[in-house]
């Protein structure tokens, strides 16, 4: 059976394999930083680390290419850490187990981390090679892209010297991206005094089996949102039965469409079986709604012990109604770029971090800053009407397309030369760090491209093996053809 180390180009997969063995959750990048520092020492390459933890490894031009301008190869070192409920995995300490599955590489029940480990791997492969032709290179690897873009926010002026940046964090081979959406998080907090749990029968309602996905790149697909489905059932339940809500949890990350959610409810003994019947009917409806996109969705009901406390009835009602009312999905399509989602919002997570508090996290994106703010205001209004305290994150800017980009022309010409066809030039609804770089380095000429990946930010994440070689060949051809 093939393993990751049997794949081509061997040097890229070698370094990606090494990266999968190093735990690297967002905001916990210490181990991968030490790995990169050791790599630079082993290859006798200059390395810089800034206060945020961003790494810059430099390499001089190969012979004959000394007059080319410096190219910045940019990727991020952290990964989204998601796993299936039946999988035991400690992302702080355990390596990722990879599996060659036909034409794809995936992980065993967890996210793969090809977003953006494959970009880091390609950069290291270039730094380590002695037979690749290129001008001066700076490999810039940022921290915490996935949960706050902290590295991009905190990079200082003067840390980078190149004026051309190639971002290696896109997910469709044959597509070159020249723009991205900006983003903003909106957090709603319900605070209350817990009440003693009344004597009832208690059950856990669980939503599982959804695919999940990237809240930017996959938001247009109509994937099931576990939080929305759970809220729908709880709302329908409230219309017919007197129940108490003891706990509610769903989703994890602001940039992932939630795959799983659960709630603990208390029912009168006479209502147990009618509620089971209601859940079965709701299950059938949801299966029909999502049969083409999320065919494995499941809603189950299991007996649990009586909790100590429950939410006050009015708080539970306001919470459920706000989750029903909160928008999720595409809010508008671009009038500038055909087929591009312009504005969206993701009902990302519902958590109870402590007694007396429920926190709902949402994420808004738009390629138009004013519409990003409008979407955030719309979400905020829903939760304020429900009595929650609402706060917005700082957000990050979008990256406006530059169709006259010189590095874009090089990328287009080299793709056509190698493959005999045109690459697609697009903007992406997902957030990239490029917009933040422009705030500190407004002169940067940038593109983003990568191999084909699917279902990133979920345990179904996978990378199409053949496209890594195509992307690698294209990247090397670009490096040789930068105009002096």
C-alpha positions, 0 to 999 in steps of 0.5 A: 500500500502506498504511503505519503513517502511514495508520492511525487514530487518526493521532496515536497511530500518529504517535508509535508510528512515531516510537518504532519509529525509536528503538532501545530494548533493555532496559537500553539505553534512553539513546536513547529517554530522550533522545527523551522529553526532547526531546518534553517540551522541544518541548511545554514540559511539565515533566519529571523523571528519576530515578536509574533513568532513569524519566521523568515528564512532567506536563500540567495539566488542560484548562479545566473539569477542574481539580478532577479528581484527577491520573491517572498514565498508566503504560507502559514504554519498553524492548522485547523484542529478538528476530529470526529467524535469517535476519534481519540487524538491530542492535537497538542501532542499527537502526529497526524496519521496520513492515508493515501486514498486512491487519488487523494491524501487524507488523515485518519479521522482528523483534519489533514493540515494540508491547509497550509502545511503543503505551502510550508512544505513547498517552501522548505523544498525550495530552500533545501534544494540545490538544483532549482533555479531562482532569484533571491528568496524569502520564505515567510511563514506566519503564525495563527492564520486560522483563528485570528491572522495574528501573524499577518496583523503583527508583522512589522514594516521592514521585516520583509524586503521583497516586493513580490509575494506569492501566497501558497494558501489557495485550494484549486490547481489551475486557478490564480487568485488576485483578490480575497474577502475581508472578515469580521467576527461577532460574539454574542454572550448570554449571561444568566443565573442558573436555576436548580434542575427540576425533577424530570427525565433528561435527554441529550439531543445530538446532531452528527454526520454533517460534512462541515467545511470552510466558512468562506470557500464552502459557504455557497454549497448549502452544507448543513449547519449543526447549530441551525438544525439543533435550533430548529428542532428545539424551536419546534419542540417549544411550540408543542412541549414544555421542556427545560434546557440544561446545556447546549454546545455546537461547532468549534471554530469561527471559520468552520461550518459546524458539523456537530451540536448537542443539547441536554433537555428535560421532559415530562415523563408523558412527553418522552415518546411523543418527542422521540416521534417528533425527532424522527419526523424532523430527521426525515425532513432534514435527510430530504433537505440535505440528501445531495450535500450531507446525506449522512446527517443524524439526529439522535436522542439518548438518556442522560443523568439529571444535571445540577442546573438549567437555563431560566425559561426566558433565557432558553427561549431568547437563545433558541429564537436568536439562533433561529433568527441569526442568518447563515450562508450567502447574503449576496453575490458579487456584481463585479466578478461572476459567480463570486460570493460577495457577502456571507455569514457563518453561525459558527459555534455555541459554547457554555464555557462556565455556569451562567454563560452561553457564547455564540460566535459568528463570522462575517465575510465580504469583498466590500468592507461596508457590506462586511460591516452591514452583515456584522450589524445584522447579526448583532441586531438579532442577538441584542434584541434577544438580550445578549451582549454583543462584541465585534472583533477588529476584523481584517481587510480584503485584497482588491484585485489588480488585473495589471499585476506583473507577477500575475502575467508571469504566472499566466504565461508560465502556466500556458507554456507548461500546460498548453491552456489558460489558468483561471484568474479569480478572486476568492471569498475566503480570507487570505493574509494578503490584504493585511500585508498590503497595509504594511507593504502597500507596494507588494505585487501578489498572487495566490495559488495552490494544489487542489484540496477539498473539505478543509477545516473538517476531518474530511480534508483531503488533497489531490495528489496529482495536482501537487506535482502540477502546482510544484512545476508551475511554481518552479517555472514562475521562479525562473521567469521573474523579470529582472 
